[in-house]
Amino acid sequence: MAHLLSTSCTLKISSGYKPYSRLTQDSVASFPTSFTFQTSKSPFKSLVLPGERSGGGNCNIVQATTISSSREASKNPSSVFDQSSTEPSKSQKVMVIGGDGYCGWATALHLSKKGYEVAIVDSLVRRLFDHQLGIDSLTPIASIHNRIRCWKSLTGKNIELYIGDICDFEFLSESFKSFEPDAVVHFGEQRSAPYSMIDRSRAVFTQHNNVIGTLNVLFAIKEFREQCHLVKLGTMGEYGTPNIDIEEGYITITHNGRTDTLPYPKQASSFYHLSKVHDSHNIAFTCKAWGIRATDLNQGVVYGVKTEETDLHEELSNRLDYDGVFGTALNRFCVQAAVGHPLTVYGKGGQTRGYLDIRDTVQCVELAIANPAKPGEFRVFNQFTEQFSVNELAALVTKAGNKLGIEVKTTSVPNPRVEAEEHYYNAKHTKLIELGLKPHLLSDSLLDSLLNFAIKYKDRVDTKQIMPSVSWKKIGVKPKTVAA
Ligand SMILES: NC(=O)c1ccc[n+]([C@@H]2O[C@H](COP(=O)([O-])OP(=O)(O)OC[C@H]3O[C@@H](n4cnc5c(N)ncnc54)[C@H](O)[C@@H]3O)[C@@H](O)[C@H]2O)c1
């Protein structure tokens, strides 16, 4: 019998957590009959019992054949795009793990539009985090089933859907055998540094989810799709902030008269960032040992919300996080400005990082897929287009807000993180440009549109969620309670 997500699993939630029900109801209500829908037996079990995963369990596959969507495919679906951009560049099959998330959803649609056959694999655990922490995306987001149905009705393009946890190897194996991907884009991780620093259980969950999930993907490629190209999302945060230039993955060092090109040193600054470093080592090793072909995209902080594809219909809207746990710098500042909350600069505000527009995330991933690594090659690209300090971002948002007649204030709050607040930062990022990336640099018009977008949804903002609530130094062993 097919299980709809958590119907067969017991969720043990500490008393501070909010009970979780909406996800299950949504999934039941909108169960798609036109998709391949596959669930692992207990996708969320590891969230609370990371050490007690069953290591498999039965996989339940539903191959549905009829379409019950209320929306019919439009008569000429491809007309929603300008014709030149709809030419399929490849008929490759791309599995997008984490395709219900911020970067993954935009990428899945972009690849589908470009003519790739796309399957989304996602446990929907990110929606569960929101429920547990009492936070929400600024933008209302449709269920994954309705998103995919909407895409199909507008464009005629099908996206397959596999619901399950990639830490469950049996589920992942079945997804690989069923879809047979030529490339896997792996976004499917717990991606918040503050979340990983809440308490012991979230630190363990983050590292288990991310490291074991990636390990399973590597084993699935070795076992079922040896030629499949892995495009893995890493982060610029893996490098930390060294007092020398940051290279793209490797550095040539001469030491005691001998020279070698070695992986660039990593200095991660949270349990989340450390999980990404472990992933990188595991991928590098399997490229060497098994001949896997992989590209590690060390992504900077992503900003923006609209892409050409998500902008087609409200039901395709992407998520936009502004809260102290999942919100990232520029997106968060725009929402703060829109609701008249001072921009929260942590400490001195000299923290400098690489940034990119979400429209460039989707472009970079497509470029990596279209130009795959060779068998046995572990490629590293630094995926960002510009670098800014937090103070520089605050100044840009203040200026953009003033132009729209909003008075924007900035406040310095004690830094909840352990990090350098003033430092040298110069990171290389030429390899994706060499492959053809045409960056959307941060412009007044983008800031205007992001601010206007935030203003449109400002009634949905819960100002209690804005301030940082997780401290690197005060991390506890016990599950932290969540204020109601
Ligand atoms: N957003 C950024 O600014 C940013 C910056 C640098 C790197 N990245 C990386 O890009 C990737 C995507 O980030 P995002 O912002 O889209 O995150 P997100 O939280 O919006 O999306 C991640 C998706 O992965 C899914 N997922 C998580 N664990 C899973 C598992 N075990 N099995 C199946 N699905 C799982 C979640 O349900 C979610 O839909 C992450 O790996 C992140 O580290 C993001």
The ligand as a Gaussian input file, in Angstrom:
#p B3LYP/6-31G(d) Opt

LIG

0 1
 N       20.391000      29.554000      -0.463000
 C       21.645000      29.954000      -0.442000
 O       21.944000      31.164000      -0.325000
 C       22.763000      28.948000      -0.600000
 C       24.086000      29.413000      -0.585000
 C       25.116000      28.506000      -0.734000
 C       24.852000      27.152000      -0.901000
 N       23.558000      26.727000      -0.908000
 C       23.314000      25.277000      -1.057000
 O       22.338000      25.038000      -2.057000
 C       21.523000      23.937000      -1.680000
 C       20.052000      24.347000      -1.731000
 O       19.836000      25.453000      -0.855000
 P       18.395000      26.086000      -0.722000
 O       18.563000      27.474000      -0.237000
 O       17.645000      25.827000      -1.961000
 O       17.813000      25.203000       0.480000
 P       16.295000      24.789000       0.792000
 O       16.259000      24.425000       2.223000
 O       15.365000      25.827000       0.299000
 O       16.106000      23.479000      -0.106000
 C       16.687000      22.239000       0.193000
 C       15.699000      21.153000      -0.229000
 O       16.289000      19.870000       0.022000
 C       15.327000      19.026000       0.624000
 N       16.052000      18.029000       1.434000
 C       16.847000      18.244000       2.505000
 N       17.327000      17.077000       2.968000
 C       16.842000      16.096000       2.163000
 C       16.965000      14.688000       2.143000
 N       17.698000      14.027000       3.044000
 N       16.330000      13.986000       1.175000
 C       15.575000      14.625000       0.242000
 N       15.415000      15.968000       0.218000
 C       16.039000      16.697000       1.172000
 C       14.458000      19.967000       1.454000
 O       13.178000      19.435000       1.734000
 C       14.398000      21.207000       0.570000
 O       13.283000      21.183000      -0.300000
 C       21.970000      23.502000      -0.295000
 O       22.816000      22.380000      -0.409000
 C       22.749000      24.686000       0.222000
 O       23.750000      24.293000       1.101000
 C       22.499000      27.585000      -0.758000

